[in-house]
């Protein structure tokens, strides 16, 4: 999975990064219009951006920038970051309004801690237009990812989305195989490929 790299700190409101489209759901049905995402590192953060040009149904208790569990019950973008050596991985949820949640896992669906713990210094941003188009971003501290997951070239990742709630369409950048939607398959995540941001 491509992670663009910027030598300069990025600033919300001044972001000019390419987005990668997600045009089909897990059943092979077209997403119209396509959803999109981008992953970019700067000297301090891993930025996760998500976008869709359709109205979103967000968790009714979610608030911009606030930590909120069960965002996946509504429209959400999800980032999974795994360390193949240890088997540990993080799941980050980003709602269209900038609400967020995270959890650390020691193996597929095995939580490192039963309690929800907000990762310190995560920042989120969002913009929702009158026509329903939305873009949201999450800035995750790189030192924490390096310390917990040895974040680097061996890292494996996936970006997934749940859209069109309440019916819900499940979308994944990585091929997760057939059957019921299951985003917790770190063995199917793709290796990080770092490329300079032009």
MIZAMI-815362 format. One record per residue: residue in one letter; x, y, z of N, C-alpha, C in turn. Coordinates in nm, 2 decimals. Example, Ala and Ser with C-alpha at 12.3 -4.5 7.8 and 13.67 -1.06 7.14 Angstrom:
2
DRENKE  r     nxx     nyy     nzz    caxx    cayy    cazz     cxx     cyy     czz
DRENKE  A    1.32   -0.57    0.78    1.23   -0.45    0.78    1.32   -0.33    0.78
DRENKE  S    1.28   -0.22    0.71    1.37   -0.11    0.71    1.29    0.00    0.79
REM end
This chain:
198
DRENKE  r     nxx     nyy     nzz    caxx    cayy    cazz     cxx     cyy     czz
DRENKE  X    0.08   -0.12    0.00    0.00    0.00    0.00    0.09    0.12    0.00
DRENKE  X    0.06    0.22   -0.08    0.14    0.34   -0.10    0.12    0.43    0.02
DRENKE  X    0.23    0.47    0.08    0.23    0.58    0.18    0.32    0.69    0.12
DRENKE  X    0.26    0.80    0.09    0.34    0.92    0.04    0.42    0.98    0.16
DRENKE  X    0.53    1.04    0.13    0.62    1.10    0.24    0.64    1.24    0.21
DRENKE  X    0.62    1.33    0.31    0.65    1.47    0.29    0.76    1.51    0.39
DRENKE  X    0.86    1.58    0.34    0.97    1.63    0.43    0.92    1.74    0.52
DRENKE  X    0.81    1.80    0.49    0.76    1.92    0.57    0.63    1.88    0.64
DRENKE  X    0.61    1.93    0.76    0.49    1.91    0.83    0.37    1.94    0.75
DRENKE  X    0.26    1.86    0.75    0.14    1.89    0.68    0.04    1.96    0.77
DRENKE  X   -0.04    2.04    0.71   -0.14    2.13    0.79   -0.28    2.11    0.73
DRENKE  X   -0.37    2.08    0.81   -0.51    2.06    0.76   -0.55    2.20    0.70
DRENKE  X   -0.62    2.20    0.59   -0.66    2.32    0.53   -0.57    2.36    0.42
DRENKE  X   -0.45    2.30    0.42   -0.35    2.32    0.32   -0.30    2.20    0.25
DRENKE  X   -0.37    2.09    0.28   -0.34    1.96    0.22   -0.36    1.95    0.07
DRENKE  X   -0.26    1.91    0.00   -0.27    1.89   -0.15   -0.20    1.76   -0.18
DRENKE  X   -0.28    1.65   -0.16   -0.23    1.52   -0.18   -0.32    1.44   -0.27
DRENKE  X   -0.26    1.35   -0.35   -0.34    1.26   -0.43   -0.42    1.16   -0.35
DRENKE  X   -0.54    1.13   -0.40   -0.63    1.03   -0.34   -0.63    0.91   -0.43
DRENKE  X   -0.64    0.79   -0.36   -0.65    0.66   -0.43   -0.80    0.62   -0.42
DRENKE  X   -0.86    0.58   -0.54   -1.00    0.55   -0.54   -1.03    0.41   -0.50
DRENKE  X   -1.14    0.39   -0.44   -1.20    0.26   -0.41   -1.33    0.25   -0.48
DRENKE  X   -1.33    0.17   -0.59   -1.45    0.17   -0.68   -1.55    0.06   -0.67
DRENKE  X   -1.51   -0.05   -0.59   -1.60   -0.16   -0.58   -1.60   -0.21   -0.43
DRENKE  X   -1.72   -0.26   -0.39   -1.73   -0.32   -0.26   -1.68   -0.46   -0.25
DRENKE  X   -1.69   -0.52   -0.14   -1.64   -0.66   -0.12   -1.72   -0.76   -0.21
DRENKE  X   -1.84   -0.73   -0.25   -1.92   -0.82   -0.34   -1.89   -0.79   -0.49
DRENKE  X   -1.80   -0.69   -0.52   -1.77   -0.66   -0.65   -1.87   -0.56   -0.72
DRENKE  X   -1.96   -0.51   -0.64   -2.05   -0.41   -0.69   -1.99   -0.27   -0.69
DRENKE  X   -2.02   -0.19   -0.80   -1.96   -0.06   -0.81   -2.00    0.04   -0.70
DRENKE  X   -1.91    0.12   -0.66   -1.94    0.23   -0.57   -1.94    0.35   -0.65
DRENKE  X   -2.06    0.42   -0.66   -2.08    0.53   -0.75   -2.13    0.65   -0.66
DRENKE  X   -2.05    0.76   -0.65   -1.91    0.77   -0.70   -1.82    0.69   -0.61
DRENKE  X   -1.70    0.67   -0.66   -1.60    0.59   -0.58   -1.56    0.67   -0.45
DRENKE  X   -1.53    0.59   -0.35   -1.47    0.65   -0.23   -1.32    0.67   -0.26
DRENKE  X   -1.25    0.74   -0.17   -1.11    0.76   -0.19   -1.04    0.78   -0.06
DRENKE  X   -0.91    0.76   -0.06   -0.83    0.77    0.06   -0.68    0.81    0.02
DRENKE  X   -0.61    0.85    0.12   -0.47    0.88    0.11   -0.40    0.85    0.24
DRENKE  X   -0.27    0.80    0.23   -0.19    0.79    0.35   -0.06    0.87    0.33
DRENKE  X   -0.02    0.95    0.42    0.09    1.04    0.40    0.17    1.05    0.53
DRENKE  X    0.30    1.04    0.53    0.38    1.07    0.65    0.44    1.20    0.64
DRENKE  X    0.45    1.28    0.75    0.53    1.40    0.75    0.63    1.37    0.87
DRENKE  X    0.72    1.46    0.91    0.81    1.43    1.01    0.76    1.38    1.15
DRENKE  X    0.63    1.41    1.17    0.57    1.38    1.30    0.45    1.29    1.30
DRENKE  X    0.38    1.28    1.19    0.25    1.20    1.19    0.24    1.12    1.06
DRENKE  X    0.15    1.02    1.08    0.09    0.95    0.97   -0.04    1.00    0.95
DRENKE  X   -0.07    1.06    0.83   -0.20    1.12    0.80   -0.28    1.02    0.73
DRENKE  X   -0.41    1.00    0.77   -0.50    0.91    0.70   -0.62    1.00    0.66
DRENKE  X   -0.64    1.01    0.53   -0.75    1.09    0.47   -0.85    1.00    0.40
DRENKE  X   -0.97    1.04    0.42   -1.08    0.96    0.35   -1.18    1.06    0.30
DRENKE  X   -1.25    1.02    0.18   -1.34    1.11    0.11   -1.45    1.03    0.04
DRENKE  X   -1.57    1.08    0.04   -1.67    1.03   -0.04   -1.76    1.14   -0.08
DRENKE  X   -1.81    1.14   -0.20   -1.90    1.25   -0.26   -2.04    1.21   -0.25
DRENKE  X   -2.08    1.15   -0.14   -2.22    1.12   -0.11   -2.25    1.15    0.04
DRENKE  X   -2.37    1.19    0.08   -2.40    1.21    0.22   -2.37    1.08    0.30
DRENKE  X   -2.33    1.11    0.43   -2.30    1.00    0.52   -2.40    1.00    0.64
DRENKE  X   -2.42    0.88    0.69   -2.49    0.86    0.81   -2.39    0.83    0.92
DRENKE  X   -2.38    0.93    1.01   -2.27    0.91    1.12   -2.34    0.87    1.25
DRENKE  X   -2.26    0.81    1.33   -2.30    0.77    1.47   -2.37    0.89    1.54
DRENKE  X   -2.49    0.87    1.59   -2.57    0.98    1.64   -2.50    1.04    1.77
DRENKE  X   -2.42    0.97    1.84   -2.35    1.02    1.95   -2.21    1.08    1.92
DRENKE  X   -2.17    1.07    1.80   -2.03    1.11    1.76   -2.03    1.26    1.75
DRENKE  X   -1.91    1.32    1.79   -1.89    1.46    1.79   -1.76    1.48    1.72
DRENKE  X   -1.74    1.59    1.64   -1.61    1.62    1.57   -1.50    1.62    1.67
DRENKE  X   -1.40    1.54    1.64   -1.27    1.53    1.72   -1.28    1.45    1.84
DRENKE  X   -1.40    1.39    1.87   -1.42    1.32    2.00   -1.40    1.17    1.97
DRENKE  X   -1.36    1.10    2.08   -1.34    0.96    2.08   -1.48    0.89    2.10
DRENKE  X   -1.51    0.80    2.01   -1.64    0.73    2.01   -1.63    0.59    1.97
DRENKE  X   -1.68    0.50    2.05   -1.68    0.36    2.01   -1.80    0.33    1.92
DRENKE  X   -1.79    0.22    1.85   -1.89    0.16    1.76   -1.92    0.25    1.64
DRENKE  X   -1.82    0.32    1.59   -1.84    0.41    1.47   -1.88    0.32    1.35
DRENKE  X   -1.83    0.19    1.35   -1.85    0.10    1.24   -2.00    0.07    1.22
DRENKE  X   -2.09    0.10    1.31   -2.23    0.08    1.29   -2.29    0.17    1.19
DRENKE  X   -2.21    0.28    1.15   -2.26    0.38    1.06   -2.15    0.40    0.96
DRENKE  X   -2.15    0.50    0.88   -2.05    0.53    0.78   -1.92    0.56    0.84
DRENKE  X   -1.81    0.50    0.80   -1.68    0.52    0.86   -1.57    0.47    0.77
DRENKE  X   -1.45    0.53    0.78   -1.33    0.49    0.72   -1.24    0.42    0.82
DRENKE  X   -1.18    0.31    0.78   -1.10    0.24    0.88   -0.96    0.22    0.83
DRENKE  X   -0.86    0.23    0.91   -0.72    0.21    0.88   -0.67    0.10    0.97
DRENKE  X   -0.61    0.00    0.92   -0.55   -0.11    0.99   -0.40   -0.11    0.97
DRENKE  X   -0.32   -0.11    1.07   -0.17   -0.10    1.06   -0.12   -0.22    1.15
DRENKE  X   -0.04   -0.31    1.08    0.00   -0.43    1.15    0.16   -0.45    1.14
DRENKE  X    0.21   -0.51    1.25    0.35   -0.55    1.26    0.35   -0.70    1.23
DRENKE  X    0.40   -0.75    1.12    0.40   -0.89    1.09    0.49   -0.97    1.18
DRENKE  X    0.59   -0.91    1.24    0.68   -0.98    1.33    0.61   -1.02    1.46
DRENKE  X    0.53   -0.93    1.52    0.47   -0.96    1.64    0.33   -1.00    1.63
DRENKE  X    0.26   -0.98    1.52    0.12   -1.01    1.50    0.03   -0.90    1.55
DRENKE  X    0.08   -0.80    1.62    0.00   -0.69    1.67   -0.04   -0.60    1.56
DRENKE  X   -0.16   -0.54    1.58   -0.21   -0.44    1.49   -0.30   -0.34    1.56
DRENKE  X   -0.31   -0.22    1.49   -0.41   -0.12    1.54   -0.52   -0.11    1.44
DRENKE  X   -0.64   -0.08    1.48   -0.75   -0.04    1.40   -0.78    0.10    1.44
DRENKE  X   -0.79    0.19    1.34   -0.83    0.33    1.36   -0.96    0.35    1.28
DRENKE  X   -1.06    0.40    1.35   -1.19    0.44    1.28   -1.20    0.59    1.27
DRENKE  X   -1.24    0.64    1.16   -1.25    0.78    1.13   -1.39    0.81    1.07
DRENKE  X   -1.48    0.88    1.14   -1.61    0.91    1.09   -1.60    1.03    1.00
DRENKE  X   -1.70    1.05    0.91   -1.70    1.16    0.82   -1.70    1.30    0.89
DRENKE  X   -1.75    1.30    1.02   -1.75    1.43    1.09   -1.63    1.45    1.18
DRENKE  X   -1.53    1.36    1.17   -1.41    1.37    1.24   -1.40    1.30    1.38
DRENKE  X   -1.51    1.24    1.42   -1.51    1.15    1.54   -1.42    1.03    1.51
DRENKE  X   -1.36    0.97    1.61   -1.26    0.87    1.59   -1.26    0.77    1.70
DRENKE  X   -1.20    0.65    1.68   -1.18    0.55    1.78   -1.06    0.47    1.73
DRENKE  X   -1.00    0.40    1.83   -0.89    0.31    1.80   -0.88    0.20    1.90
DRENKE  X   -0.82    0.09    1.86   -0.80   -0.03    1.94   -0.67   -0.10    1.90
DRENKE  X   -0.60   -0.15    1.99   -0.48   -0.24    1.96   -0.52   -0.38    1.98
DRENKE  X   -0.47   -0.47    1.89   -0.50   -0.61    1.89   -0.37   -0.69    1.89
DRENKE  X   -0.37   -0.80    1.97   -0.25   -0.89    1.97   -0.26   -1.00    1.87
DRENKE  X   -0.38   -1.02    1.82   -0.41   -1.12    1.72   -0.54   -1.09    1.66
DRENKE  X   -0.59   -1.15    1.55   -0.71   -1.11    1.49   -0.83   -1.11    1.59
DRENKE  X   -0.89   -0.99    1.61   -1.00   -0.97    1.70   -0.97   -1.00    1.85
DRENKE  X   -0.84   -1.01    1.89   -0.81   -1.03    2.03   -0.75   -0.89    2.08
DRENKE  X   -0.83   -0.82    2.16   -0.79   -0.69    2.20   -0.68   -0.70    2.30
DRENKE  X   -0.59   -0.60    2.29   -0.48   -0.59    2.39   -0.53   -0.54    2.52
DRENKE  X   -0.64   -0.47    2.52   -0.70   -0.42    2.65   -0.85   -0.42    2.63
DRENKE  X   -0.93   -0.47    2.72   -1.07   -0.48    2.71   -1.14   -0.34    2.71
DRENKE  X   -1.07   -0.25    2.78   -1.13   -0.11    2.79   -1.09   -0.03    2.67
DRENKE  X   -1.18    0.06    2.62   -1.14    0.15    2.52   -1.05    0.26    2.57
DRENKE  X   -0.93    0.28    2.50   -0.83    0.37    2.55   -0.80    0.46    2.43
DRENKE  X   -0.82    0.59    2.45   -0.79    0.69    2.34   -0.64    0.71    2.33
DRENKE  X   -0.59    0.69    2.21   -0.45    0.71    2.19   -0.42    0.86    2.21
DRENKE  X   -0.31    0.89    2.28   -0.28    1.04    2.30   -0.23    1.10    2.18
DRENKE  X   -0.27    1.23    2.16   -0.21    1.32    2.06   -0.26    1.29    1.92
DRENKE  X   -0.36    1.20    1.91   -0.43    1.19    1.77   -0.51    1.31    1.75
DRENKE  X   -0.51    1.37    1.63   -0.59    1.48    1.59   -0.67    1.44    1.47
DRENKE  X   -0.80    1.49    1.47   -0.88    1.46    1.35   -0.94    1.59    1.30
DRENKE  X   -0.98    1.59    1.17   -1.03    1.71    1.10   -1.14    1.66    1.01
DRENKE  X   -1.23    1.75    0.97   -1.33    1.71    0.87   -1.40    1.83    0.81
DRENKE  X   -1.45    1.80    0.69   -1.53    1.91    0.62   -1.64    1.84    0.55
DRENKE  X   -1.76    1.88    0.58   -1.88    1.82    0.52   -1.96    1.93    0.44
DRENKE  X   -1.97    1.92    0.31   -2.03    2.02    0.23   -2.18    2.01    0.23
DRENKE  X   -2.25    2.11    0.18   -2.39    2.11    0.18   -2.45    2.00    0.10
DRENKE  X   -2.38    1.95   -0.01   -2.43    1.85   -0.09   -2.41    1.71   -0.03
DRENKE  X   -2.34    1.70    0.08   -2.31    1.57    0.15   -2.17    1.52    0.13
DRENKE  X   -2.10    1.58    0.03   -1.96    1.54    0.01   -1.88    1.56    0.14
DRENKE  X   -1.80    1.47    0.17   -1.72    1.48    0.30   -1.58    1.44    0.28
DRENKE  X   -1.49    1.50    0.35   -1.35    1.46    0.36   -1.31    1.47    0.51
DRENKE  X   -1.24    1.37    0.56   -1.20    1.37    0.69   -1.05    1.32    0.70
DRENKE  X   -0.98    1.36    0.80   -0.84    1.33    0.82   -0.81    1.30    0.96
DRENKE  X   -0.71    1.21    0.98   -0.66    1.18    1.11   -0.51    1.19    1.11
DRENKE  X   -0.45    1.25    1.20   -0.30    1.26    1.22   -0.26    1.18    1.34
DRENKE  X   -0.19    1.07    1.31   -0.15    0.97    1.42    0.00    0.99    1.44
DRENKE  X    0.04    1.01    1.57    0.18    1.03    1.60    0.27    0.92    1.56
DRENKE  X    0.37    0.95    1.48    0.46    0.85    1.43    0.55    0.78    1.54
DRENKE  X    0.59    0.86    1.64    0.67    0.79    1.75    0.59    0.68    1.82
DRENKE  X    0.46    0.70    1.83    0.39    0.59    1.90    0.38    0.47    1.81
DRENKE  X    0.35    0.49    1.68    0.35    0.38    1.58    0.48    0.30    1.57
DRENKE  X    0.59    0.38    1.58    0.72    0.31    1.57    0.75    0.23    1.70
DRENKE  X    0.71    0.29    1.81    0.73    0.22    1.94    0.64    0.09    1.96
DRENKE  X    0.52    0.10    1.91    0.42   -0.01    1.94    0.42   -0.11    1.83
DRENKE  X    0.45   -0.07    1.70    0.44   -0.16    1.58    0.56   -0.17    1.50
DRENKE  X    0.67   -0.10    1.54    0.79   -0.10    1.46    0.76   -0.05    1.32
DRENKE  X    0.68    0.06    1.31    0.63    0.11    1.19    0.74    0.15    1.09
DRENKE  X    0.74    0.09    0.97    0.84    0.11    0.87    0.81    0.03    0.74
DRENKE  X    0.92    0.00    0.67    0.90   -0.07    0.54    0.83   -0.21    0.55
DRENKE  X    0.85   -0.28    0.66    0.79   -0.41    0.68    0.64   -0.40    0.72
DRENKE  X    0.59   -0.28    0.76    0.45   -0.27    0.80    0.35   -0.31    0.70
DRENKE  X    0.25   -0.37    0.74    0.14   -0.41    0.65    0.01   -0.33    0.69
DRENKE  X   -0.06   -0.29    0.59   -0.18   -0.20    0.61   -0.30   -0.24    0.53
DRENKE  X   -0.41   -0.19    0.57   -0.53   -0.19    0.49   -0.62   -0.07    0.52
DRENKE  X   -0.68   -0.02    0.42   -0.79    0.08    0.43   -0.92    0.02    0.39
DRENKE  X   -1.02    0.04    0.48   -1.15   -0.01    0.45   -1.25    0.10    0.48
DRENKE  X   -1.37    0.08    0.42   -1.48    0.18    0.45   -1.61    0.10    0.46
DRENKE  X   -1.70    0.16    0.54   -1.83    0.12    0.54   -1.92    0.24    0.50
DRENKE  X   -1.99    0.23    0.39   -2.07    0.34    0.34   -2.21    0.30    0.32
DRENKE  X   -2.30    0.39    0.29   -2.44    0.37    0.25   -2.52    0.31    0.37
DRENKE  X   -2.49    0.35    0.49   -2.56    0.31    0.61   -2.71    0.36    0.59
DRENKE  X   -2.81    0.29    0.64   -2.80    0.17    0.72   -2.78    0.04    0.65
DRENKE  X   -2.80    0.04    0.52   -2.78   -0.09    0.44   -2.64   -0.14    0.45
DRENKE  X   -2.54   -0.05    0.44   -2.40   -0.07    0.45   -2.34   -0.15    0.33
DRENKE  X   -2.24   -0.08    0.27   -2.15   -0.14    0.17   -2.02   -0.15    0.23
DRENKE  X   -1.95   -0.26    0.22   -1.82   -0.29    0.28   -1.71   -0.28    0.17
DRENKE  X   -1.61   -0.20    0.19   -1.51   -0.17    0.09   -1.37   -0.20    0.15
DRENKE  X   -1.28   -0.25    0.07   -1.15   -0.28    0.12   -1.05   -0.26    0.01
DRENKE  X   -0.94   -0.19    0.04   -0.83   -0.17   -0.05   -0.76   -0.31   -0.08
DRENKE  X   -0.74   -0.38    0.03   -0.68   -0.52    0.02   -0.78   -0.62   -0.02
DRENKE  X   -0.74   -0.72   -0.09   -0.83   -0.84   -0.12   -0.84   -0.92    0.01
DRENKE  X   -0.97   -0.92    0.06   -0.99   -1.00    0.18   -1.06   -1.13    0.16
DRENKE  X   -1.08   -1.17    0.03   -1.14   -1.30    0.00   -1.29   -1.29    0.00
DRENKE  X   -1.35   -1.41   -0.01   -1.50   -1.42   -0.02   -1.56   -1.44    0.12
DRENKE  X   -1.69   -1.44    0.12   -1.76   -1.47    0.25   -1.80   -1.34    0.32
DRENKE  X   -1.84   -1.35    0.44   -1.89   -1.24    0.52   -1.78   -1.14    0.54
DRENKE  X   -1.81   -1.01    0.54   -1.71   -0.90    0.55   -1.63   -0.93    0.68
DRENKE  X   -1.50   -0.93    0.67   -1.41   -0.94    0.79   -1.29   -0.86    0.76
DRENKE  X   -1.28   -0.74    0.82   -1.16   -0.66    0.80   -1.04   -0.70    0.88
DRENKE  X   -1.07   -0.79    0.98   -0.96   -0.83    1.07   -0.88   -0.95    1.02
DRENKE  X   -0.81   -0.93    0.91   -0.73   -1.03    0.85   -0.59   -0.97    0.82
DRENKE  X   -0.51   -0.95    0.92   -0.38   -0.89    0.90   -0.29   -0.97    0.80
DRENKE  X   -0.31   -1.10    0.79   -0.23   -1.17    0.69   -0.26   -1.14    0.55
DRENKE  X   -0.37   -1.07    0.52   -0.41   -1.02    0.39   -0.38   -0.87    0.36
DRENKE  X   -0.33   -0.80    0.47   -0.29   -0.66    0.45   -0.18   -0.65    0.35
DRENKE  X   -0.15   -0.54    0.29   -0.05   -0.52    0.20    0.07   -0.44    0.26
DRENKE  X    0.19   -0.47    0.21    0.31   -0.41    0.26    0.32   -0.26    0.23
DRENKE  X    0.37   -0.19    0.32    0.39   -0.04    0.30    0.49   -0.02    0.19
DRENKE  X    0.46    0.08    0.10    0.55    0.12    0.00    0.56    0.27    0.01
DRENKE  X    0.67    0.32    0.06    0.69    0.47    0.08    0.74    0.53   -0.05
DRENKE  X    0.67    0.64   -0.09    0.71    0.71   -0.21    0.70    0.86   -0.18
DRENKE  X    0.79    0.94   -0.23    0.79    1.09   -0.20    0.67    1.16   -0.26
DRENKE  X    0.62    1.25   -0.18    0.51    1.33   -0.22    0.56    1.44   -0.32
DRENKE  X    0.50    1.44   -0.44    0.55    1.54   -0.54    0.46    1.66   -0.54
REM end
